[in-house]
Amino acid sequence: MKQTVSRAFVALVMASGIAAPAAAANKEQQQLMADVRILQEQSQQLQNLIGALNATLGEALKAVNARLDEQAGNNRKSFADQKLIIDTLSSDLKVVREKVDDNNVRIGSLSQEVDAVRQGLQQLSASRPVAVPETTDGAIAPGAPGDAPQNAAAPPALPIGTSPQRLYEQASGSYSAGLYDLAIEGFQAYLRSFPKSDMADDAQLQIGHSYLAQGKNEKAVEEYDKVIRTYPGGNAVPDAYYKKGLALADLKQIDQARAAFETVAKNFPDSTAASLARQRLTALAPK
């Protein structure tokens, strides 16, 4: 009987020893579960907060984008209005410039016509008969106009009212037709009648071209030098230097020709004459 009680007591002690760790483990597991639930709740709260922030940021971005779009629209409209104004001003300025150019052309034409009329009046005045003083015996007084030689050479008078443009075109037509002597006479008449014209330097240049075309190189050099001396600021100077160089080269005056080509290449580097002169200098270079 005692042995039975002892065995039961031992079994009870062993059972209680086993149950204690099991209860402790169960309690720790419950604590862990509670911590996990707390973390899950905090995570959910954090997600909710992030969602709310995203929503707020989204609304803010929408508002900012709307304002940017509105501002961009206003800027585009402003730029379009400014462009329209600029285009309108440019168009108006173009019209004004065209009118000014047209008026300048008309003024130039009128100036030429006035010069032509003035030239005609001078011719009329020169052609009027002059009273010749006589001596008591009816002879013409010495030194009177009647003493002038009847066959003295004088340039032919231009038709009254001949305009500079027409006179220049006539001379140019003679040059184009190969009538170089007639062209020279025409350009010389132009220079006598309208020495202050804008085309005077071109007329002088054409005289040189006419002599050069005839192979009269020395005369051509003289006429080109007149362009250079008389119209130093004219647009015919580069061509005068270049063509002078050609004439000198034909005369076998190579050093002078090279000097003329170098002058135009140096002083008028962007001109067509300078480009041609550089080609000639290359051809004249020692080999």
KEKE-3310 file (N, C-alpha, C; in steps of 0.2 Angstrom, whole numbers, plus 5000, padded with zeros to 4 digits):
npx = (5004:5009:5019:5012:5006:5017:5022:5011:5013:5025:5022:5013:5021:5030:5022:5017:5030:5032:5021:5023:5034:5027:5016:5023:5028:5017:5012:5022:5021:5008:5011:5019:5010:5002:5010:5013:5000:4999:5009:5004:4993:4999:5006:4995:4989:5000:5000:4987:4990:5000:4992:4983:4992:4997:4985:4983:4995:4992:4981:4987:4997:4988:4982:4993:4998:4987:4987:5000:4997:4987:4995:5004:4996:4992:5004:5007:4996:5000:5012:5008:5000:5010:5018:5010:5008:5022:5023:5014:5019:5031:5026:5020:5032:5039:5030:5032:5045:5046:5038:5046:5058:5052:5049:5062:5067:5059:5062:5075:5074:5067:5077:5086:5079:5077:5091:5093:5084:5090:5102:5097:5093:5104:5110:5102:5104:5117:5116:5110:5110:5124:5126:5137:5150:5154:5165:5167:5168:5161:5167:5171:5174:5190:5194:5181:5166:5165:5177:5181:5186:5178:5178:5181:5184:5171:5161:5147:5131:5119:5102:5089:5082:5086:5088:5099:5098:5093:5103:5114:5110:5109:5123:5128:5121:5127:5140:5137:5134:5146:5150:5162:5169:5158:5152:5161:5161:5148:5148:5157:5150:5140:5148:5152:5140:5133:5142:5141:5133:5127:5130:5142:5155:5153:5151:5164:5172:5167:5171:5185:5183:5179:5190:5199:5192:5195:5208:5217:5227:5235:5228:5217:5222:5224:5211:5206:5214:5209:5196:5200:5207:5197:5185:5187:5179:5170:5159:5165:5178:5185:5184:5190:5203:5206:5203:5213:5224:5223:5225:5238:5245:5243:5251:5263:5268:5272:5275:5269:5256:5254:5254:5243:5233:5236:5232:5218:5214:5218:5212:5199:5193:5181:5175:5170:5179:5191:5191:5193:5205:5214:5215:5222:5234:5238:5240:5251:5261:5278:5285)
npy = (4994:5006:5008:5010:5022:5030:5029:5035:5048:5052:5051:5062:5073:5073:5075:5088:5095:5094:5101:5115:5121:5120:5129:5141:5142:5143:5156:5164:5163:5168:5182:5185:5184:5195:5205:5204:5207:5220:5226:5224:5232:5244:5245:5245:5257:5266:5263:5268:5282:5285:5283:5293:5304:5303:5305:5318:5324:5321:5329:5341:5341:5340:5353:5361:5357:5361:5375:5378:5374:5383:5395:5392:5392:5405:5411:5406:5412:5426:5426:5423:5434:5444:5440:5441:5455:5459:5453:5461:5473:5471:5469:5481:5489:5484:5488:5501:5503:5498:5508:5519:5516:5516:5529:5534:5530:5536:5550:5549:5547:5559:5568:5565:5569:5582:5586:5583:5592:5604:5603:5604:5617:5624:5620:5627:5640:5641:5641:5652:5667:5678:5695:5703:5714:5728:5738:5755:5755:5744:5732:5717:5718:5715:5700:5697:5686:5681:5679:5666:5650:5642:5629:5623:5609:5602:5594:5584:5591:5585:5579:5589:5587:5574:5560:5555:5541:5536:5539:5532:5519:5518:5520:5508:5498:5500:5495:5482:5477:5477:5488:5497:5509:5518:5516:5521:5535:5537:5535:5544:5556:5555:5557:5570:5577:5573:5573:5571:5561:5546:5535:5538:5534:5521:5523:5528:5517:5508:5514:5511:5497:5496:5500:5490:5478:5481:5478:5489:5491:5500:5512:5507:5505:5518:5523:5515:5519:5532:5529:5525:5536:5546:5542:5536:5531:5524:5510:5504:5503:5491:5482:5490:5490:5476:5474:5482:5476:5465:5471:5476:5464:5459:5468:5463:5468:5462:5463:5475:5471:5461:5469:5476:5466:5461:5472:5474:5462:5463:5475:5474:5462:5454:5455:5451:5453:5453:5439:5434:5440:5434:5421:5425:5429:5417:5410:5418:5416:5411:5396)
npz = (5000:5004:4995:4983:4986:4986:4973:4966:4971:4966:4952:4952:4955:4944:4934:4937:4936:4922:4917:4921:4913:4901:4903:4904:4892:4884:4889:4884:4871:4869:4873:4862:4852:4855:4853:4840:4835:4839:4832:4819:4819:4821:4809:4800:4803:4800:4786:4783:4786:4777:4765:4767:4766:4753:4746:4750:4744:4731:4728:4730:4720:4709:4710:4709:4696:4689:4690:4684:4671:4668:4669:4659:4648:4649:4646:4634:4627:4629:4622:4609:4607:4607:4597:4586:4587:4584:4571:4564:4566:4559:4546:4543:4544:4533:4523:4524:4522:4508:4503:4505:4498:4485:4484:4485:4473:4464:4467:4464:4450:4447:4450:4440:4429:4431:4431:4417:4411:4416:4409:4396:4396:4398:4385:4377:4381:4377:4364:4359:4349:4349:4351:4340:4342:4332:4322:4318:4304:4301:4302:4311:4328:4335:4345:4347:4347:4335:4330:4334:4329:4315:4314:4326:4337:4346:4358:4354:4356:4368:4365:4369:4385:4387:4398:4411:4414:4402:4393:4398:4397:4383:4380:4386:4379:4366:4370:4373:4361:4355:4349:4352:4351:4349:4361:4370:4367:4371:4385:4388:4385:4394:4406:4404:4404:4416:4428:4442:4445:4452:4445:4438:4441:4437:4423:4420:4422:4413:4401:4402:4401:4388:4380:4384:4379:4366:4365:4368:4378:4386:4385:4392:4405:4408:4409:4419:4430:4431:4437:4449:4455:4454:4459:4473:4483:4477:4471:4460:4461:4465:4454:4444:4449:4447:4433:4428:4432:4423:4411:4412:4414:4401:4394:4398:4409:4422:4436:4440:4437:4446:4458:4457:4457:4470:4478:4476:4482:4495:4500:4497:4501:4501:4489:4473:4463:4470:4473:4460:4458:4467:4461:4449:4455:4460:4448:4443:4451:4455:4448)
capx = (5000:5014:5023:5007:5005:5023:5022:5007:5016:5031:5019:5010:5027:5033:5017:5018:5036:5031:5016:5025:5037:5022:5012:5027:5029:5011:5011:5027:5017:5002:5014:5022:5005:4999:5015:5012:4994:5001:5013:4999:4988:5003:5007:4989:4989:5005:4997:4982:4993:5003:4987:4981:4997:4997:4979:4984:5000:4989:4977:4991:5000:4983:4981:4999:4998:4982:4990:5005:4994:4984:5000:5007:4991:4992:5010:5006:4992:5004:5017:5005:4998:5016:5020:5005:5010:5028:5022:5010:5024:5036:5023:5020:5038:5040:5027:5035:5052:5045:5036:5052:5062:5049:5050:5069:5068:5055:5066:5081:5071:5065:5083:5089:5075:5079:5097:5092:5081:5095:5107:5094:5092:5111:5111:5098:5107:5123:5114:5107:5115:5127:5128:5144:5151:5157:5169:5164:5168:5157:5171:5170:5180:5195:5192:5173:5165:5165:5184:5182:5187:5172:5178:5184:5181:5166:5157:5140:5126:5114:5095:5086:5078:5089:5089:5105:5097:5093:5110:5119:5108:5112:5130:5128:5119:5133:5145:5135:5134:5153:5152:5166:5170:5152:5151:5166:5158:5142:5150:5161:5145:5137:5152:5152:5133:5131:5148:5140:5128:5129:5133:5148:5161:5152:5153:5171:5174:5165:5176:5191:5181:5178:5197:5202:5190:5198:5215:5220:5228:5238:5222:5212:5225:5223:5204:5205:5217:5204:5191:5203:5208:5192:5180:5190:5174:5164:5159:5168:5186:5188:5184:5195:5210:5207:5204:5219:5229:5223:5228:5245:5247:5243:5257:5269:5271:5269:5276:5263:5249:5253:5253:5235:5229:5237:5229:5211:5213:5219:5208:5192:5194:5175:5172:5171:5185:5196:5192:5197:5212:5218:5216:5227:5240:5241:5243:5257:5266:5284:5284)
capy = (5000:5012:5008:5012:5029:5033:5029:5041:5055:5053:5053:5069:5078:5073:5079:5095:5097:5095:5106:5121:5124:5121:5135:5147:5143:5146:5163:5168:5163:5173:5188:5186:5185:5201:5210:5204:5211:5228:5228:5224:5238:5250:5245:5247:5265:5269:5263:5273:5288:5286:5284:5300:5309:5302:5308:5325:5326:5321:5335:5347:5341:5342:5360:5364:5356:5366:5382:5378:5373:5390:5399:5391:5394:5413:5413:5405:5418:5432:5425:5423:5441:5448:5438:5445:5462:5459:5452:5466:5479:5469:5470:5488:5492:5482:5492:5508:5502:5498:5515:5524:5514:5518:5536:5536:5529:5542:5556:5548:5548:5566:5572:5564:5573:5589:5587:5583:5599:5609:5602:5606:5624:5626:5620:5632:5646:5642:5641:5659:5671:5683:5701:5704:5721:5730:5744:5761:5754:5738:5726:5714:5720:5710:5697:5696:5679:5680:5677:5659:5646:5639:5621:5620:5603:5603:5588:5585:5592:5580:5581:5592:5582:5567:5558:5551:5534:5534:5540:5527:5513:5519:5518:5501:5495:5500:5491:5475:5476:5477:5495:5500:5517:5522:5515:5526:5541:5538:5535:5551:5561:5554:5560:5577:5580:5571:5571:5570:5556:5540:5530:5541:5529:5515:5525:5528:5510:5505:5516:5506:5490:5496:5500:5483:5474:5482:5477:5495:5490:5506:5517:5504:5506:5525:5524:5512:5524:5538:5527:5524:5542:5551:5539:5531:5527:5521:5503:5502:5503:5484:5480:5494:5487:5469:5474:5486:5470:5461:5475:5476:5457:5458:5472:5459:5471:5457:5466:5480:5467:5458:5474:5478:5460:5461:5478:5472:5456:5465:5481:5472:5454:5450:5456:5446:5455:5450:5432:5433:5442:5429:5416:5427:5429:5410:5409:5422:5414:5407:5389)
capz = (5000:5004:4988:4978:4987:4984:4966:4964:4973:4961:4946:4952:4955:4938:4930:4939:4933:4915:4916:4922:4907:4896:4904:4903:4884:4881:4890:4880:4864:4869:4872:4855:4847:4856:4850:4833:4834:4840:4826:4813:4820:4819:4802:4797:4805:4796:4779:4782:4786:4770:4760:4768:4764:4746:4744:4750:4739:4724:4727:4730:4714:4704:4710:4706:4689:4686:4690:4679:4665:4667:4668:4653:4644:4649:4643:4626:4624:4629:4617:4603:4606:4606:4590:4582:4586:4580:4564:4562:4565:4554:4540:4542:4543:4526:4518:4524:4518:4501:4500:4505:4492:4479:4484:4483:4466:4461:4468:4459:4443:4446:4450:4434:4424:4433:4428:4410:4409:4417:4403:4390:4396:4396:4378:4374:4382:4373:4356:4357:4345:4353:4347:4338:4341:4326:4322:4314:4297:4300:4303:4317:4332:4337:4351:4347:4346:4328:4329:4335:4323:4314:4314:4332:4339:4352:4359:4351:4361:4369:4363:4375:4389:4388:4405:4413:4413:4395:4390:4401:4394:4376:4379:4388:4373:4361:4372:4373:4354:4352:4346:4358:4350:4351:4368:4373:4366:4375:4392:4389:4385:4401:4411:4403:4406:4423:4432:4449:4445:4456:4440:4435:4442:4432:4416:4419:4422:4406:4396:4402:4398:4381:4378:4386:4374:4359:4365:4369:4385:4389:4386:4397:4411:4410:4411:4426:4435:4432:4441:4456:4457:4454:4463:4477:4487:4473:4471:4454:4462:4465:4447:4441:4450:4444:4426:4427:4432:4417:4405:4413:4412:4393:4392:4400:4415:4427:4443:4441:4437:4453:4463:4456:4460:4478:4481:4477:4486:4502:4502:4495:4501:4500:4483:4467:4460:4475:4472:4454:4458:4470:4456:4445:4458:4460:4441:4442:4456:4452:4448)
cpx = (5004:5017:5018:5006:5012:5024:5017:5009:5021:5028:5016:5016:5030:5028:5017:5024:5035:5026:5018:5029:5032:5018:5016:5028:5023:5010:5016:5024:5012:5005:5016:5016:5002:5004:5014:5005:4995:5004:5009:4995:4992:5004:5001:4988:4994:5003:4992:4985:4996:4998:4984:4986:4997:4991:4980:4989:4997:4985:4981:4994:4995:4982:4987:4999:4992:4984:4995:5002:4990:4989:5003:5002:4991:4998:5010:5002:4996:5009:5014:5003:5004:5019:5016:5007:5017:5027:5018:5015:5029:5033:5022:5026:5040:5037:5030:5041:5051:5042:5042:5057:5059:5050:5057:5070:5064:5059:5072:5079:5070:5072:5086:5085:5077:5086:5097:5089:5086:5100:5104:5094:5099:5113:5108:5101:5113:5122:5111:5112:5117:5128:5135:5145:5155:5161:5165:5163:5164:5161:5170:5176:5184:5193:5185:5172:5165:5172:5185:5182:5180:5172:5181:5180:5177:5162:5150:5135:5121:5107:5092:5081:5080:5091:5096:5104:5097:5100:5115:5116:5110:5119:5131:5126:5124:5138:5143:5135:5141:5155:5156:5167:5164:5150:5155:5163:5152:5143:5153:5155:5141:5141:5152:5145:5131:5137:5147:5135:5131:5132:5139:5154:5160:5153:5160:5174:5172:5169:5182:5189:5181:5185:5200:5199:5193:5206:5220:5222:5231:5232:5217:5215:5224:5216:5203:5208:5212:5198:5194:5204:5202:5186:5183:5185:5169:5165:5162:5176:5188:5189:5189:5202:5211:5208:5211:5225:5229:5226:5236:5248:5248:5249:5263:5272:5268:5270:5270:5256:5248:5252:5245:5231:5230:5233:5221:5210:5214:5214:5201:5191:5187:5172:5174:5177:5191:5197:5195:5204:5217:5219:5222:5234:5243:5244:5250:5263:5272:5283:5291)
cpy = (5006:5013:5011:5020:5033:5034:5035:5047:5057:5055:5060:5074:5078:5077:5086:5098:5098:5100:5113:5124:5125:5127:5141:5148:5146:5153:5167:5169:5168:5181:5190:5188:5192:5207:5210:5208:5219:5230:5229:5230:5244:5251:5247:5255:5269:5269:5268:5280:5290:5287:5291:5305:5309:5306:5316:5328:5326:5327:5341:5347:5343:5350:5364:5364:5361:5373:5383:5378:5380:5395:5398:5393:5402:5415:5412:5410:5424:5432:5426:5430:5445:5446:5441:5452:5463:5458:5458:5472:5477:5471:5477:5491:5490:5486:5499:5508:5502:5505:5520:5522:5516:5526:5538:5535:5534:5548:5555:5550:5556:5570:5571:5568:5580:5591:5587:5590:5604:5609:5605:5614:5627:5626:5626:5639:5647:5643:5648:5663:5677:5689:5702:5712:5723:5737:5749:5759:5747:5732:5723:5715:5714:5707:5695:5689:5677:5677:5670:5655:5642:5632:5619:5614:5604:5596:5589:5586:5587:5583:5584:5587:5575:5565:5554:5544:5532:5534:5534:5520:5513:5517:5511:5496:5494:5495:5483:5473:5475:5483:5499:5507:5521:5522:5520:5533:5542:5539:5542:5556:5561:5558:5567:5580:5579:5569:5569:5564:5550:5535:5533:5537:5523:5517:5525:5521:5507:5508:5512:5499:5490:5496:5493:5478:5475:5481:5483:5495:5496:5511:5514:5506:5514:5526:5521:5516:5530:5536:5527:5531:5547:5548:5534:5528:5524:5513:5500:5501:5496:5481:5484:5491:5480:5470:5478:5480:5466:5464:5475:5469:5456:5462:5469:5463:5467:5459:5471:5476:5464:5463:5476:5472:5460:5467:5477:5467:5458:5470:5479:5465:5451:5451:5451:5447:5453:5443:5430:5435:5437:5423:5418:5427:5422:5408:5412:5420:5410:5400:5385)
cpz = (5000:4998:4983:4979:4985:4976:4963:4965:4968:4954:4946:4952:4948:4933:4931:4936:4925:4913:4916:4916:4901:4897:4902:4895:4881:4883:4886:4873:4864:4869:4866:4851:4849:4853:4843:4831:4834:4834:4820:4813:4818:4812:4798:4798:4800:4788:4778:4782:4779:4765:4761:4765:4756:4743:4744:4745:4732:4723:4726:4723:4708:4704:4707:4698:4685:4685:4685:4672:4663:4666:4661:4647:4643:4645:4636:4623:4623:4623:4610:4602:4604:4599:4585:4581:4583:4573:4561:4561:4560:4547:4538:4541:4536:4521:4518:4521:4511:4499:4500:4499:4486:4479:4482:4476:4462:4461:4464:4452:4442:4446:4443:4428:4425:4430:4420:4408:4410:4411:4397:4390:4395:4389:4375:4375:4378:4366:4354:4354:4349:4348:4346:4338:4335:4326:4318:4307:4295:4300:4310:4322:4334:4344:4351:4346:4339:4326:4330:4329:4322:4314:4320:4334:4345:4352:4357:4357:4361:4367:4370:4379:4390:4395:4406:4412:4406:4391:4392:4397:4386:4375:4381:4382:4367:4363:4372:4365:4351:4349:4351:4357:4352:4358:4372:4373:4370:4382:4393:4389:4392:4406:4411:4406:4413:4427:4439:4450:4449:4451:4436:4435:4438:4425:4415:4418:4415:4400:4396:4400:4391:4377:4379:4380:4367:4359:4366:4376:4389:4390:4392:4404:4413:4413:4418:4431:4436:4437:4448:4459:4459:4459:4468:4482:4484:4473:4465:4455:4462:4458:4443:4442:4447:4436:4424:4427:4426:4411:4406:4412:4404:4391:4395:4406:4421:4435:4445:4441:4444:4458:4463:4459:4468:4481:4482:4482:4494:4504:4501:4496:4500:4494:4478:4464:4464:4474:4465:4454:4461:4465:4451:4448:4459:4453:4440:4446:4453:4453:4449)
residu = (MET:LYS:GLN:THR:VAL:SER:ARG:ALA:PHE:VAL:ALA:LEU:VAL:MET:ALA:SER:GLY:ILE:ALA:ALA:PRO:ALA:ALA:ALA:ALA:ASN:LYS:GLU:GLN:GLN:GLN:LEU:MET:ALA:ASP:VAL:ARG:ILE:LEU:GLN:GLU:GLN:SER:GLN:GLN:LEU:GLN:ASN:LEU:ILE:GLY:ALA:LEU:ASN:ALA:THR:LEU:GLY:GLU:ALA:LEU:LYS:ALA:VAL:ASN:ALA:ARG:LEU:ASP:GLU:GLN:ALA:GLY:ASN:ASN:ARG:LYS:SER:PHE:ALA:ASP:GLN:LYS:LEU:ILE:ILE:ASP:THR:LEU:SER:SER:ASP:LEU:LYS:VAL:VAL:ARG:GLU:LYS:VAL:ASP:ASP:ASN:ASN:VAL:ARG:ILE:GLY:SER:LEU:SER:GLN:GLU:VAL:ASP:ALA:VAL:ARG:GLN:GLY:LEU:GLN:GLN:LEU:SER:ALA:SER:ARG:PRO:VAL:ALA:VAL:PRO:GLU:THR:THR:ASP:GLY:ALA:ILE:ALA:PRO:GLY:ALA:PRO:GLY:ASP:ALA:PRO:GLN:ASN:ALA:ALA:ALA:PRO:PRO:ALA:LEU:PRO:ILE:GLY:THR:SER:PRO:GLN:ARG:LEU:TYR:GLU:GLN:ALA:SER:GLY:SER:TYR:SER:ALA:GLY:LEU:TYR:ASP:LEU:ALA:ILE:GLU:GLY:PHE:GLN:ALA:TYR:LEU:ARG:SER:PHE:PRO:LYS:SER:ASP:MET:ALA:ASP:ASP:ALA:GLN:LEU:GLN:ILE:GLY:HIS:SER:TYR:LEU:ALA:GLN:GLY:LYS:ASN:GLU:LYS:ALA:VAL:GLU:GLU:TYR:ASP:LYS:VAL:ILE:ARG:THR:TYR:PRO:GLY:GLY:ASN:ALA:VAL:PRO:ASP:ALA:TYR:TYR:LYS:LYS:GLY:LEU:ALA:LEU:ALA:ASP:LEU:LYS:GLN:ILE:ASP:GLN:ALA:ARG:ALA:ALA:PHE:GLU:THR:VAL:ALA:LYS:ASN:PHE:PRO:ASP:SER:THR:ALA:ALA:SER:LEU:ALA:ARG:GLN:ARG:LEU:THR:ALA:LEU:ALA:PRO:LYS)
# end
